[in-house]
Amino acid sequence: MADERPDLEQRLTELEVRLTFIDDTVHALGAADAEQAMRIAALERIVRDLRNELASVRVGASGDAHDEPPPPHY
């Protein structure tokens, strides 16, 4: 029984070390996930703004060609 005690303590210590590394990894992944979520939200806002700007340009460019003045070389 005396031989089992050091082995059990060593195994427990190894499990505690592993748990610490796993805990650190989980926290790092949580932080990375939060950062990625913020970046995705920012990119979605940019895409939405660009779509709105493109729609405005299309509306402005779809006017009647007869209403436009001739190009300067005419």
C-alpha positions in Angstrom: 0.0 0.0 0.0 2.9 2.3 0.7 4.1 1.9 -2.9 0.7 3.0 -4.3 0.6 6.3 -2.4 3.5 8.0 -4.2 2.2 6.7 -7.6 -1.3 8.1 -6.7 0.2 11.5 -5.7 2.2 11.6 -8.9 -0.8 10.8 -11.0 -2.8 13.4 -9.2 -0.1 16.0 -9.7 0.1 15.2 -13.5 -3.7 15.5 -13.7 -3.6 18.9 -12.0 -0.9 20.1 -14.4 -2.9 18.9 -17.4 -6.0 20.6 -16.0 -4.1 23.9 -15.7 -3.0 23.7 -19.3 -6.5 22.8 -20.5 -7.9 25.7 -18.5 -5.4 28.1 -20.0 -6.2 26.8 -23.5 -10.0 27.2 -22.9 -9.5 30.8 -21.8 -7.2 31.6 -24.8 -9.8 30.1 -27.2 -12.6 32.1 -25.5 -10.6 35.3 -26.0 -9.8 34.4 -29.6 -13.5 33.6 -30.3 -14.5 37.0 -28.8 -12.0 38.8 -31.0 -13.1 37.0 -34.1 -16.7 37.8 -33.3 -15.9 41.5 -33.1 -13.9 41.4 -36.4 -16.8 39.6 -38.1 -19.3 42.2 -36.9 -17.0 45.0 -38.1 -16.7 43.3 -41.5 -20.5 42.8 -41.7 -20.9 46.5 -41.1 -18.4 47.4 -43.8 -20.1 45.1 -46.3 -23.5 46.6 -45.4 -22.2 50.1 -45.9 -20.6 49.2 -49.2 -23.8 47.6 -50.4 -25.7 50.8 -49.5 -23.1 52.9 -51.3 -23.2 50.7 -54.4 -27.0 50.9 -54.4 -26.8 54.7 -54.2 -24.3 54.8 -57.1 -26.5 52.5 -59.2 -29.6 54.7 -58.6 -27.6 57.8 -59.5 -26.2 56.2 -62.6 -29.5 54.9 -63.9 -30.7 58.4 -64.9 -31.9 59.1 -68.5 -28.9 59.4 -70.8 -30.7 62.2 -72.7 -30.6 64.4 -69.6 -26.7 64.2 -69.4 -24.6 66.8 -71.2 -22.4 65.6 -74.0 -18.8 64.6 -73.2 -16.3 67.5 -73.4 -14.7 66.2 -76.7 -18.0 66.9 -78.7 
